[in-house]
Amino acid sequence: MGLVARVVEETGIPTINVSTGRDITALVRPPRSLFVNAPMGNTFGKPGDADRQREILRVALDLLVTATEPGVLVDLPGAWDEPFEYFTGEATPEAIARQMKK
């Protein structure tokens, strides 16, 4: 999406990316990005947590108008309250078994 954001920005439309993949976002360097330390698929927080979802949206919209340099990447304070792991390679039988239990 970061590459799409660049193209959209070239037409004069400001963009903001909200990301849970900080390493990838840092490499792609979209025009403006907000990193949320949460499992992928939960960019705006947990389902039903309207207060946190509103907070993330407000911070993202504020960044949209306050970022002063291209490629800015801001880390949202706070962390997911349960342990989580990103998939970093080939699935092992143990990882598949853990996922099947969820």
CNS distance restraints for C-alpha pairs under 8 A (distance, minus, plus):
assign (resid   1 and name CA) (resid   5 and name CA) 6.08 0.50 0.50
assign (resid   1 and name CA) (resid  17 and name CA) 7.56 0.50 0.50
assign (resid   2 and name CA) (resid   6 and name CA) 6.46 0.50 0.50
assign (resid   2 and name CA) (resid  17 and name CA) 6.95 0.50 0.50
assign (resid   2 and name CA) (resid  25 and name CA) 7.19 0.50 0.50
assign (resid   2 and name CA) (resid  28 and name CA) 6.12 0.50 0.50
assign (resid   2 and name CA) (resid  29 and name CA) 6.72 0.50 0.50
assign (resid   2 and name CA) (resid  30 and name CA) 4.41 0.50 0.50
assign (resid   2 and name CA) (resid  31 and name CA) 7.61 0.50 0.50
assign (resid   3 and name CA) (resid   7 and name CA) 6.67 0.50 0.50
assign (resid   3 and name CA) (resid  28 and name CA) 7.02 0.50 0.50
assign (resid   3 and name CA) (resid  30 and name CA) 6.54 0.50 0.50
assign (resid   4 and name CA) (resid   8 and name CA) 6.27 0.50 0.50
assign (resid   5 and name CA) (resid   9 and name CA) 6.03 0.50 0.50
assign (resid   5 and name CA) (resid  15 and name CA) 5.96 0.50 0.50
assign (resid   5 and name CA) (resid  16 and name CA) 7.64 0.50 0.50
assign (resid   5 and name CA) (resid  17 and name CA) 7.71 0.50 0.50
assign (resid   5 and name CA) (resid  30 and name CA) 6.25 0.50 0.50
assign (resid   5 and name CA) (resid  31 and name CA) 6.95 0.50 0.50
assign (resid   6 and name CA) (resid  10 and name CA) 6.32 0.50 0.50
assign (resid   6 and name CA) (resid  30 and name CA) 6.20 0.50 0.50
assign (resid   6 and name CA) (resid  31 and name CA) 6.34 0.50 0.50
assign (resid   7 and name CA) (resid  11 and name CA) 6.97 0.50 0.50
assign (resid   8 and name CA) (resid  12 and name CA) 7.01 0.50 0.50
assign (resid   8 and name CA) (resid  13 and name CA) 5.90 0.50 0.50
assign (resid   8 and name CA) (resid  14 and name CA) 7.45 0.50 0.50
assign (resid   8 and name CA) (resid  15 and name CA) 7.36 0.50 0.50
assign (resid   9 and name CA) (resid  13 and name CA) 4.96 0.50 0.50
assign (resid   9 and name CA) (resid  14 and name CA) 5.43 0.50 0.50
assign (resid   9 and name CA) (resid  15 and name CA) 6.50 0.50 0.50
assign (resid   9 and name CA) (resid  31 and name CA) 7.68 0.50 0.50
assign (resid  14 and name CA) (resid  64 and name CA) 7.13 0.50 0.50
assign (resid  15 and name CA) (resid  31 and name CA) 7.01 0.50 0.50
assign (resid  15 and name CA) (resid  32 and name CA) 6.76 0.50 0.50
assign (resid  15 and name CA) (resid  64 and name CA) 6.81 0.50 0.50
assign (resid  16 and name CA) (resid  31 and name CA) 7.17 0.50 0.50
assign (resid  16 and name CA) (resid  32 and name CA) 5.05 0.50 0.50
assign (resid  16 and name CA) (resid  33 and name CA) 5.58 0.50 0.50
assign (resid  16 and name CA) (resid  34 and name CA) 7.45 0.50 0.50
assign (resid  16 and name CA) (resid  60 and name CA) 6.75 0.50 0.50
assign (resid  16 and name CA) (resid  61 and name CA) 7.62 0.50 0.50
assign (resid  16 and name CA) (resid  63 and name CA) 7.66 0.50 0.50
assign (resid  16 and name CA) (resid  64 and name CA) 5.84 0.50 0.50
assign (resid  17 and name CA) (resid  30 and name CA) 7.17 0.50 0.50
assign (resid  17 and name CA) (resid  32 and name CA) 6.22 0.50 0.50
assign (resid  17 and name CA) (resid  33 and name CA) 4.55 0.50 0.50
assign (resid  17 and name CA) (resid  34 and name CA) 6.18 0.50 0.50
assign (resid  18 and name CA) (resid  33 and name CA) 5.74 0.50 0.50
assign (resid  18 and name CA) (resid  34 and name CA) 4.78 0.50 0.50
assign (resid  18 and name CA) (resid  35 and name CA) 5.98 0.50 0.50
assign (resid  18 and name CA) (resid  36 and name CA) 7.04 0.50 0.50
assign (resid  18 and name CA) (resid  43 and name CA) 6.68 0.50 0.50
assign (resid  18 and name CA) (resid  60 and name CA) 7.12 0.50 0.50
assign (resid  19 and name CA) (resid  25 and name CA) 7.06 0.50 0.50
assign (resid  19 and name CA) (resid  33 and name CA) 6.95 0.50 0.50
assign (resid  19 and name CA) (resid  34 and name CA) 6.07 0.50 0.50
assign (resid  19 and name CA) (resid  35 and name CA) 4.85 0.50 0.50
assign (resid  19 and name CA) (resid  36 and name CA) 5.98 0.50 0.50
assign (resid  19 and name CA) (resid  43 and name CA) 6.29 0.50 0.50
assign (resid  20 and name CA) (resid  35 and name CA) 5.74 0.50 0.50
assign (resid  20 and name CA) (resid  36 and name CA) 5.20 0.50 0.50
assign (resid  20 and name CA) (resid  37 and name CA) 5.88 0.50 0.50
assign (resid  20 and name CA) (resid  38 and name CA) 5.91 0.50 0.50
assign (resid  20 and name CA) (resid  39 and name CA) 6.64 0.50 0.50
assign (resid  20 and name CA) (resid  40 and name CA) 5.66 0.50 0.50
assign (resid  20 and name CA) (resid  42 and name CA) 7.77 0.50 0.50
assign (resid  20 and name CA) (resid  43 and name CA) 5.94 0.50 0.50
assign (resid  21 and name CA) (resid  25 and name CA) 6.13 0.50 0.50
assign (resid  21 and name CA) (resid  35 and name CA) 7.31 0.50 0.50
assign (resid  21 and name CA) (resid  40 and name CA) 7.37 0.50 0.50
assign (resid  22 and name CA) (resid  26 and name CA) 6.00 0.50 0.50
assign (resid  22 and name CA) (resid  35 and name CA) 6.03 0.50 0.50
assign (resid  23 and name CA) (resid  27 and name CA) 6.43 0.50 0.50
assign (resid  24 and name CA) (resid  28 and name CA) 6.25 0.50 0.50
assign (resid  25 and name CA) (resid  29 and name CA) 5.82 0.50 0.50
assign (resid  25 and name CA) (resid  30 and name CA) 7.03 0.50 0.50
assign (resid  25 and name CA) (resid  33 and name CA) 7.55 0.50 0.50
assign (resid  25 and name CA) (resid  73 and name CA) 7.98 0.50 0.50
assign (resid  26 and name CA) (resid  73 and name CA) 7.21 0.50 0.50
assign (resid  29 and name CA) (resid  71 and name CA) 4.94 0.50 0.50
assign (resid  29 and name CA) (resid  72 and name CA) 7.61 0.50 0.50
assign (resid  29 and name CA) (resid  73 and name CA) 7.91 0.50 0.50
assign (resid  30 and name CA) (resid  70 and name CA) 7.86 0.50 0.50
assign (resid  30 and name CA) (resid  71 and name CA) 5.49 0.50 0.50
assign (resid  30 and name CA) (resid  72 and name CA) 7.86 0.50 0.50
assign (resid  31 and name CA) (resid  70 and name CA) 5.02 0.50 0.50
assign (resid  31 and name CA) (resid  71 and name CA) 4.52 0.50 0.50
assign (resid  31 and name CA) (resid  72 and name CA) 6.60 0.50 0.50
assign (resid  32 and name CA) (resid  63 and name CA) 7.47 0.50 0.50
assign (resid  32 and name CA) (resid  64 and name CA) 6.91 0.50 0.50
assign (resid  32 and name CA) (resid  67 and name CA) 7.07 0.50 0.50
assign (resid  32 and name CA) (resid  70 and name CA) 6.68 0.50 0.50
assign (resid  32 and name CA) (resid  71 and name CA) 5.56 0.50 0.50
assign (resid  32 and name CA) (resid  72 and name CA) 5.11 0.50 0.50
assign (resid  32 and name CA) (resid  73 and name CA) 6.21 0.50 0.50
assign (resid  33 and name CA) (resid  60 and name CA) 7.97 0.50 0.50
assign (resid  33 and name CA) (resid  71 and name CA) 7.47 0.50 0.50
assign (resid  33 and name CA) (resid  72 and name CA) 6.23 0.50 0.50
assign (resid  33 and name CA) (resid  73 and name CA) 4.73 0.50 0.50
assign (resid  33 and name CA) (resid  74 and name CA) 6.30 0.50 0.50
assign (resid  34 and name CA) (resid  60 and name CA) 6.34 0.50 0.50
assign (resid  34 and name CA) (resid  63 and name CA) 7.84 0.50 0.50
assign (resid  34 and name CA) (resid  73 and name CA) 5.80 0.50 0.50
assign (resid  34 and name CA) (resid  74 and name CA) 4.93 0.50 0.50
assign (resid  34 and name CA) (resid  75 and name CA) 5.94 0.50 0.50
assign (resid  34 and name CA) (resid  76 and name CA) 6.56 0.50 0.50
assign (resid  35 and name CA) (resid  73 and name CA) 6.96 0.50 0.50
assign (resid  35 and name CA) (resid  74 and name CA) 6.01 0.50 0.50
assign (resid  35 and name CA) (resid  75 and name CA) 4.75 0.50 0.50
assign (resid  35 and name CA) (resid  76 and name CA) 5.85 0.50 0.50
assign (resid  36 and name CA) (resid  43 and name CA) 6.35 0.50 0.50
assign (resid  36 and name CA) (resid  44 and name CA) 7.77 0.50 0.50
assign (resid  36 and name CA) (resid  75 and name CA) 6.49 0.50 0.50
assign (resid  36 and name CA) (resid  76 and name CA) 5.48 0.50 0.50
assign (resid  36 and name CA) (resid  77 and name CA) 7.98 0.50 0.50
assign (resid  36 and name CA) (resid  79 and name CA) 7.85 0.50 0.50
assign (resid  37 and name CA) (resid  75 and name CA) 7.91 0.50 0.50
assign (resid  37 and name CA) (resid  76 and name CA) 7.39 0.50 0.50
assign (resid  37 and name CA) (resid  78 and name CA) 7.43 0.50 0.50
assign (resid  37 and name CA) (resid  79 and name CA) 5.50 0.50 0.50
assign (resid  37 and name CA) (resid  80 and name CA) 6.40 0.50 0.50
assign (resid  38 and name CA) (resid  42 and name CA) 6.14 0.50 0.50
assign (resid  38 and name CA) (resid  43 and name CA) 6.56 0.50 0.50
assign (resid  38 and name CA) (resid  45 and name CA) 7.06 0.50 0.50
assign (resid  38 and name CA) (resid  79 and name CA) 6.80 0.50 0.50
assign (resid  38 and name CA) (resid  80 and name CA) 5.35 0.50 0.50
assign (resid  39 and name CA) (resid  43 and name CA) 7.51 0.50 0.50
assign (resid  39 and name CA) (resid  80 and name CA) 7.82 0.50 0.50
assign (resid  39 and name CA) (resid  84 and name CA) 6.48 0.50 0.50
assign (resid  39 and name CA) (resid  85 and name CA) 7.47 0.50 0.50
assign (resid  39 and name CA) (resid  86 and name CA) 7.23 0.50 0.50
assign (resid  40 and name CA) (resid  86 and name CA) 7.77 0.50 0.50
assign (resid  42 and name CA) (resid  46 and name CA) 6.16 0.50 0.50
assign (resid  42 and name CA) (resid  47 and name CA) 7.97 0.50 0.50
assign (resid  44 and name CA) (resid  52 and name CA) 7.30 0.50 0.50
assign (resid  44 and name CA) (resid  53 and name CA) 5.02 0.50 0.50
assign (resid  44 and name CA) (resid  56 and name CA) 6.19 0.50 0.50
assign (resid  44 and name CA) (resid  57 and name CA) 7.56 0.50 0.50
assign (resid  45 and name CA) (resid  49 and name CA) 6.73 0.50 0.50
assign (resid  45 and name CA) (resid  52 and name CA) 6.29 0.50 0.50
assign (resid  45 and name CA) (resid  53 and name CA) 5.83 0.50 0.50
assign (resid  46 and name CA) (resid  53 and name CA) 7.97 0.50 0.50
assign (resid  49 and name CA) (resid  53 and name CA) 6.26 0.50 0.50
assign (resid  50 and name CA) (resid  54 and name CA) 6.00 0.50 0.50
assign (resid  51 and name CA) (resid  55 and name CA) 6.20 0.50 0.50
assign (resid  52 and name CA) (resid  56 and name CA) 6.19 0.50 0.50
assign (resid  53 and name CA) (resid  57 and name CA) 6.22 0.50 0.50
assign (resid  54 and name CA) (resid  58 and name CA) 6.04 0.50 0.50
assign (resid  55 and name CA) (resid  59 and name CA) 6.18 0.50 0.50
assign (resid  56 and name CA) (resid  60 and name CA) 6.10 0.50 0.50
assign (resid  56 and name CA) (resid  76 and name CA) 7.81 0.50 0.50
assign (resid  57 and name CA) (resid  61 and name CA) 6.12 0.50 0.50
assign (resid  58 and name CA) (resid  62 and name CA) 6.03 0.50 0.50
assign (resid  59 and name CA) (resid  63 and name CA) 6.12 0.50 0.50
assign (resid  59 and name CA) (resid  76 and name CA) 7.98 0.50 0.50
assign (resid  60 and name CA) (resid  64 and name CA) 6.22 0.50 0.50
assign (resid  61 and name CA) (resid  65 and name CA) 6.85 0.50 0.50
assign (resid  62 and name CA) (resid  66 and name CA) 6.11 0.50 0.50
assign (resid  63 and name CA) (resid  67 and name CA) 5.44 0.50 0.50
assign (resid  67 and name CA) (resid  72 and name CA) 6.85 0.50 0.50
assign (resid  87 and name CA) (resid  91 and name CA) 7.88 0.50 0.50
assign (resid  91 and name CA) (resid  95 and name CA) 6.13 0.50 0.50
assign (resid  91 and name CA) (resid  96 and name CA) 6.53 0.50 0.50
assign (resid  92 and name CA) (resid  96 and name CA) 6.25 0.50 0.50
assign (resid  93 and name CA) (resid  97 and name CA) 6.13 0.50 0.50
assign (resid  94 and name CA) (resid  98 and name CA) 6.24 0.50 0.50
assign (resid  95 and name CA) (resid  99 and name CA) 6.21 0.50 0.50
assign (resid  96 and name CA) (resid 100 and name CA) 6.14 0.50 0.50
assign (resid  97 and name CA) (resid 101 and name CA) 6.47 0.50 0.50
assign (resid  98 and name CA) (resid 102 and name CA) 6.99 0.50 0.50
